[in-house]
Amino acid sequence: MEHRVLRVRSAAIAILAAFAVAGTVASAATNALTVVHSAQNSNLGTILVSAGGRTLYHYSSERKNVVKCVSACATTWRPLVVAVGAKPVAGPGVSAALLGTVKRPDGKLQVTYAGLPLYLFSGDSKAGDVKGQGEGGIWHALSPSGSIVTKAVKASSGSSSGSSSGSSSGSTSGSSSGSSSGSSSGSSSGSSSGSGSTSGSGSGTGGGTDCATNPGGYGCM
């Protein structure tokens, strides 16, 4: 009997331990999704990014620990949130002391850095994109120190290069075509004129013999 009780107790302890491990794994997985770390961006320098490397932005109309981006705004600018009871994790280059959370109007906990709520821009499709930088003059990336990055994103030179190439190509093509056309037209006109002159000359000497003037001529006998 005592042996059976011991086996039941052992089984119960094993079950509790399994639940504890599962809870720890689940908690670690939740936290892994809310890691904030820093990354070097070719346009903006060192900035804060999400676990997937996506740029994190701040809405300048929001003060510290105040959320104003809701409804449609939160669809375009998605809040970086954590599960209730979880805490954001500081990755490499990020100060854990500056990480925190603020409760949104819908009850979710949004991650903050230096008190500033963090957002992901729906227009960024991959890690390294900074298409939201300077949007509307009110959205900006953050540096690991917690300051707002106001540097502008460099414009692409593809458009300028294409325009210059197209203009040069069009100008060269037009000039060549015009020159060729003019030369051909002039040559054709001159040839036609010469032909007319030759025809006129032939007409003046091609008549028959005048028998009244030259009765001995061919055909007058």
C-alpha positions as a Markdown table, in Angstrom:
| # | Residue | x | y | z |
|---|---|---|---|---|
| 1 | Met | 0.0 | 0.0 | 0.0 |
| 2 | Glu | 2.8 | 2.4 | 1.0 |
| 3 | His | 4.6 | 1.5 | -2.2 |
| 4 | Arg | 1.5 | 2.5 | -4.3 |
| 5 | Val | 1.2 | 5.8 | -2.5 |
| 6 | Leu | 4.8 | 6.6 | -3.3 |
| 7 | Arg | 4.3 | 5.8 | -7.0 |
| 8 | Val | 1.2 | 8.1 | -7.1 |
| 9 | Arg | 3.2 | 10.9 | -5.5 |
| 10 | Ser | 6.1 | 10.5 | -7.9 |
| 11 | Ala | 3.7 | 10.6 | -10.8 |
| 12 | Ala | 2.1 | 13.8 | -9.5 |
| 13 | Ile | 5.4 | 15.5 | -9.0 |
| 14 | Ala | 6.5 | 14.5 | -12.6 |
| 15 | Ile | 3.2 | 16.1 | -14.0 |
| 16 | Leu | 3.8 | 19.3 | -12.0 |
| 17 | Ala | 7.3 | 19.5 | -13.2 |
| 18 | Ala | 6.2 | 19.0 | -16.8 |
| 19 | Phe | 3.7 | 21.9 | -16.5 |
| 20 | Ala | 6.4 | 24.1 | -15.0 |
| 21 | Val | 8.8 | 23.4 | -17.9 |
| 22 | Ala | 6.0 | 24.0 | -20.4 |
| 23 | Gly | 5.2 | 27.3 | -18.7 |
| 24 | Thr | 8.8 | 28.3 | -18.8 |
| 25 | Val | 9.1 | 27.5 | -22.5 |
| 26 | Ala | 5.9 | 29.3 | -23.3 |
| 27 | Ser | 7.1 | 32.4 | -21.4 |
| 28 | Ala | 10.4 | 32.3 | -23.2 |
| 29 | Ala | 8.6 | 32.0 | -26.6 |
| 30 | Thr | 6.4 | 35.0 | -25.7 |
| 31 | Asn | 9.4 | 37.1 | -24.7 |
| 32 | Ala | 11.3 | 36.0 | -27.8 |
| 33 | Leu | 8.7 | 37.7 | -29.9 |
| 34 | Thr | 9.1 | 41.0 | -28.0 |
| 35 | Val | 12.9 | 41.4 | -28.2 |
| 36 | Val | 14.1 | 44.9 | -29.0 |
| 37 | His | 17.6 | 45.3 | -30.2 |
| 38 | Ser | 19.7 | 47.6 | -32.3 |
| 39 | Ala | 20.9 | 47.4 | -35.9 |
| 40 | Gln | 23.1 | 49.5 | -38.2 |
| 41 | Asn | 21.1 | 51.0 | -41.0 |
| 42 | Ser | 22.8 | 52.3 | -44.1 |
| 43 | Asn | 20.6 | 55.4 | -44.2 |
| 44 | Leu | 20.0 | 56.3 | -40.5 |
| 45 | Gly | 22.9 | 54.8 | -38.6 |
| 46 | Thr | 22.2 | 52.7 | -35.5 |
| 47 | Ile | 18.5 | 52.4 | -34.7 |
| 48 | Leu | 16.1 | 50.2 | -32.7 |
| 49 | Val | 14.5 | 47.2 | -34.5 |
| 50 | Ser | 12.2 | 44.4 | -33.7 |
| 51 | Ala | 13.1 | 40.7 | -33.3 |
| 52 | Gly | 12.7 | 40.3 | -37.0 |
| 53 | Gly | 14.9 | 43.3 | -37.8 |
| 54 | Arg | 12.0 | 45.6 | -38.7 |
| 55 | Thr | 12.5 | 49.3 | -38.0 |
| 56 | Leu | 10.7 | 50.6 | -34.9 |
| 57 | Tyr | 9.2 | 54.1 | -35.0 |
| 58 | His | 7.9 | 56.7 | -32.6 |
| 59 | Tyr | 4.9 | 59.0 | -33.2 |
| 60 | Ser | 6.0 | 62.5 | -32.3 |
| 61 | Ser | 2.5 | 63.6 | -31.3 |
| 62 | Glu | 2.7 | 61.2 | -28.3 |
| 63 | Arg | 4.4 | 62.2 | -25.1 |
| 64 | Lys | 6.1 | 59.7 | -22.8 |
| 65 | Asn | 3.8 | 56.8 | -21.8 |
| 66 | Val | 0.9 | 58.3 | -23.7 |
| 67 | Val | -0.8 | 56.5 | -26.7 |
| 68 | Lys | -2.6 | 58.4 | -29.4 |
| 69 | Cys | -2.3 | 56.2 | -32.4 |
| 70 | Val | -5.5 | 54.1 | -32.4 |
| 71 | Ser | -8.1 | 52.8 | -34.8 |
| 72 | Ala | -7.1 | 53.3 | -38.4 |
| 73 | Cys | -3.7 | 54.7 | -37.4 |
| 74 | Ala | -2.9 | 51.5 | -35.6 |
| 75 | Thr | -3.6 | 49.6 | -38.8 |
| 76 | Thr | -0.9 | 51.4 | -40.7 |
| 77 | Trp | 1.4 | 51.8 | -37.7 |
| 78 | Arg | 1.2 | 48.6 | -35.8 |
| 79 | Pro | 2.0 | 48.8 | -32.1 |
| 80 | Leu | 4.7 | 46.5 | -30.7 |
| 81 | Val | 2.9 | 44.7 | -27.9 |
| 82 | Val | 3.6 | 42.0 | -25.3 |
| 83 | Ala | 1.4 | 39.5 | -23.6 |
| 84 | Val | -0.1 | 40.5 | -20.3 |
| 85 | Gly | 2.4 | 39.7 | -17.6 |
| 86 | Ala | 5.3 | 39.5 | -20.0 |
| 87 | Lys | 8.1 | 42.0 | -20.3 |
| 88 | Pro | 10.0 | 43.2 | -23.3 |
| 89 | Val | 13.5 | 41.8 | -23.6 |
| 90 | Ala | 16.6 | 43.9 | -24.4 |
| 91 | Gly | 18.8 | 42.5 | -27.2 |
| 92 | Pro | 22.3 | 43.5 | -28.1 |
| 93 | Gly | 22.9 | 47.3 | -28.0 |
| 94 | Val | 19.7 | 48.0 | -26.1 |
| 95 | Ser | 19.4 | 49.4 | -22.6 |
| 96 | Ala | 17.0 | 47.1 | -20.5 |
| 97 | Ala | 16.5 | 50.1 | -18.2 |
| 98 | Leu | 14.9 | 52.1 | -21.0 |
| 99 | Leu | 12.4 | 49.3 | -21.9 |
| 100 | Gly | 8.9 | 49.4 | -20.5 |
| 101 | Thr | 5.2 | 49.1 | -21.4 |
| 102 | Val | 2.2 | 51.3 | -21.5 |
| 103 | Lys | -1.5 | 50.2 | -21.5 |
| 104 | Arg | -3.3 | 51.0 | -24.8 |
| 105 | Pro | -7.0 | 52.0 | -24.9 |
| 106 | Asp | -7.9 | 48.4 | -26.1 |
| 107 | Gly | -6.2 | 47.0 | -23.0 |
| 108 | Lys | -3.0 | 45.6 | -24.7 |
| 109 | Leu | 0.4 | 46.4 | -23.4 |
| 110 | Gln | 2.6 | 48.3 | -25.9 |
| 111 | Val | 6.4 | 48.3 | -25.6 |
| 112 | Thr | 8.0 | 51.7 | -24.9 |
| 113 | Tyr | 11.6 | 52.9 | -25.0 |
| 114 | Ala | 12.6 | 55.8 | -22.8 |
| 115 | Gly | 8.8 | 56.1 | -22.3 |
| 116 | Leu | 8.1 | 56.4 | -26.0 |
| 117 | Pro | 5.6 | 53.9 | -27.5 |
| 118 | Leu | 7.1 | 51.8 | -30.4 |
| 119 | Tyr | 5.4 | 51.0 | -33.7 |
| 120 | Leu | 6.1 | 49.0 | -36.9 |
| 121 | Phe | 5.2 | 50.6 | -40.3 |
| 122 | Ser | 3.0 | 48.5 | -42.6 |
| 123 | Gly | 4.9 | 49.9 | -45.6 |
| 124 | Asp | 8.2 | 48.3 | -44.5 |
| 125 | Ser | 8.3 | 44.8 | -46.1 |
| 126 | Lys | 11.6 | 43.5 | -44.8 |
| 127 | Ala | 14.4 | 44.1 | -42.3 |
| 128 | Gly | 16.4 | 47.2 | -43.1 |
| 129 | Asp | 13.4 | 49.1 | -44.7 |
| 130 | Val | 13.0 | 52.6 | -43.4 |
| 131 | Lys | 10.1 | 53.8 | -45.6 |
| 132 | Gly | 8.3 | 55.2 | -42.6 |
| 133 | Gln | 11.1 | 57.5 | -41.6 |
| 134 | Gly | 9.9 | 61.2 | -41.7 |
| 135 | Glu | 6.4 | 60.1 | -42.8 |
| 136 | Gly | 4.2 | 63.2 | -42.5 |
| 137 | Gly | 7.0 | 64.8 | -40.5 |
| 138 | Ile | 5.8 | 63.0 | -37.4 |
| 139 | Trp | 7.2 | 59.5 | -37.6 |
| 140 | His | 10.8 | 58.7 | -36.8 |
| 141 | Ala | 13.1 | 55.9 | -35.9 |
| 142 | Leu | 14.8 | 55.9 | -32.4 |
| 143 | Ser | 18.5 | 55.4 | -31.5 |
| 144 | Pro | 19.6 | 53.1 | -28.7 |
| 145 | Ser | 20.1 | 56.2 | -26.5 |
| 146 | Gly | 16.4 | 56.8 | -26.7 |
| 147 | Ser | 16.7 | 60.0 | -28.9 |
| 148 | Ile | 14.6 | 60.5 | -32.0 |
| 149 | Val | 16.5 | 60.1 | -35.3 |
| 150 | Thr | 15.6 | 63.0 | -37.6 |
| 151 | Lys | 18.0 | 62.2 | -40.4 |
| 152 | Ala | 16.3 | 62.0 | -43.8 |
| 153 | Val | 16.4 | 58.9 | -46.0 |
| 154 | Lys | 18.6 | 59.3 | -49.1 |
| 155 | Ala | 16.7 | 59.6 | -52.4 |
| 156 | Ser | 17.2 | 56.9 | -55.0 |
| 157 | Ser | 19.3 | 58.0 | -58.0 |
| 158 | Gly | 17.6 | 55.6 | -60.4 |
| 159 | Ser | 15.0 | 58.1 | -61.6 |
| 160 | Ser | 17.6 | 60.8 | -62.3 |
| 161 | Ser | 19.8 | 58.4 | -64.2 |
| 162 | Gly | 16.9 | 57.1 | -66.2 |
| 163 | Ser | 15.8 | 60.6 | -67.1 |
| 164 | Ser | 19.3 | 61.7 | -68.2 |
| 165 | Ser | 19.8 | 58.5 | -70.3 |
| 166 | Gly | 16.4 | 58.9 | -71.9 |
| 167 | Ser | 16.9 | 62.5 | -72.7 |
| 168 | Ser | 20.4 | 61.9 | -74.2 |
| 169 | Ser | 19.2 | 58.9 | -76.2 |
| 170 | Gly | 16.1 | 60.9 | -77.5 |
| 171 | Ser | 18.3 | 63.9 | -78.5 |
| 172 | Thr | 20.9 | 61.8 | -80.3 |
| 173 | Ser | 18.2 | 59.8 | -82.1 |
| 174 | Gly | 16.2 | 62.9 | -83.1 |
| 175 | Ser | 19.3 | 64.7 | -84.4 |
| 176 | Ser | 20.5 | 61.7 | -86.4 |
| 177 | Ser | 17.1 | 61.1 | -87.9 |
| 178 | Gly | 16.6 | 64.8 | -88.8 |
| 179 | Ser | 20.0 | 65.0 | -90.4 |
| 180 | Ser | 19.4 | 61.9 | -92.4 |
| 181 | Ser | 16.0 | 62.9 | -93.5 |
| 182 | Gly | 17.1 | 66.4 | -94.6 |
| 183 | Ser | 20.0 | 65.1 | -96.6 |
| 184 | Ser | 17.9 | 62.5 | -98.3 |
| 185 | Ser | 15.2 | 65.0 | -99.1 |
| 186 | Gly | 17.7 | 67.5 | -100.6 |
| 187 | Ser | 19.4 | 64.9 | -102.7 |
| 188 | Ser | 16.1 | 63.7 | -104.1 |
| 189 | Ser | 15.0 | 67.2 | -105.0 |
| 190 | Gly | 18.2 | 68.0 | -106.8 |
| 191 | Ser | 18.0 | 64.8 | -108.9 |
| 192 | Ser | 14.5 | 65.5 | -109.9 |
| 193 | Ser | 15.4 | 69.0 | -111.1 |
| 194 | Gly | 18.3 | 67.8 | -113.2 |
| 195 | Ser | 16.1 | 65.2 | -114.9 |
| 196 | Gly | 13.6 | 67.9 | -115.9 |
| 197 | Ser | 16.4 | 70.0 | -117.5 |
| 198 | Thr | 17.7 | 67.0 | -119.5 |
| 199 | Ser | 14.2 | 66.2 | -120.8 |
| 200 | Gly | 13.7 | 69.8 | -122.0 |
| 201 | Ser | 17.0 | 69.7 | -123.9 |
| 202 | Gly | 16.0 | 66.5 | -125.7 |
| 203 | Ser | 12.7 | 67.9 | -126.8 |
| 204 | Gly | 14.3 | 70.9 | -128.6 |
| 205 | Thr | 16.5 | 68.8 | -131.0 |
| 206 | Gly | 14.3 | 65.8 | -131.7 |
| 207 | Gly | 12.0 | 67.1 | -134.6 |
| 208 | Gly | 12.1 | 66.0 | -138.4 |
| 209 | Thr | 14.1 | 67.6 | -141.3 |
| 210 | Asp | 12.7 | 70.9 | -142.8 |
| 211 | Cys | 12.4 | 70.1 | -146.6 |
| 212 | Ala | 11.6 | 73.8 | -147.5 |
| 213 | Thr | 15.0 | 74.8 | -146.2 |
| 214 | Asn | 16.9 | 71.7 | -147.1 |
| 215 | Pro | 15.1 | 70.0 | -150.0 |
| 216 | Gly | 18.0 | 67.5 | -150.4 |
| 217 | Gly | 17.7 | 66.2 | -146.9 |
| 218 | Tyr | 16.8 | 62.8 | -145.8 |
| 219 | Gly | 13.1 | 62.0 | -146.5 |
| 220 | Cys | 12.6 | 65.0 | -148.8 |
| 221 | Met | 13.5 | 63.2 | -152.1 |
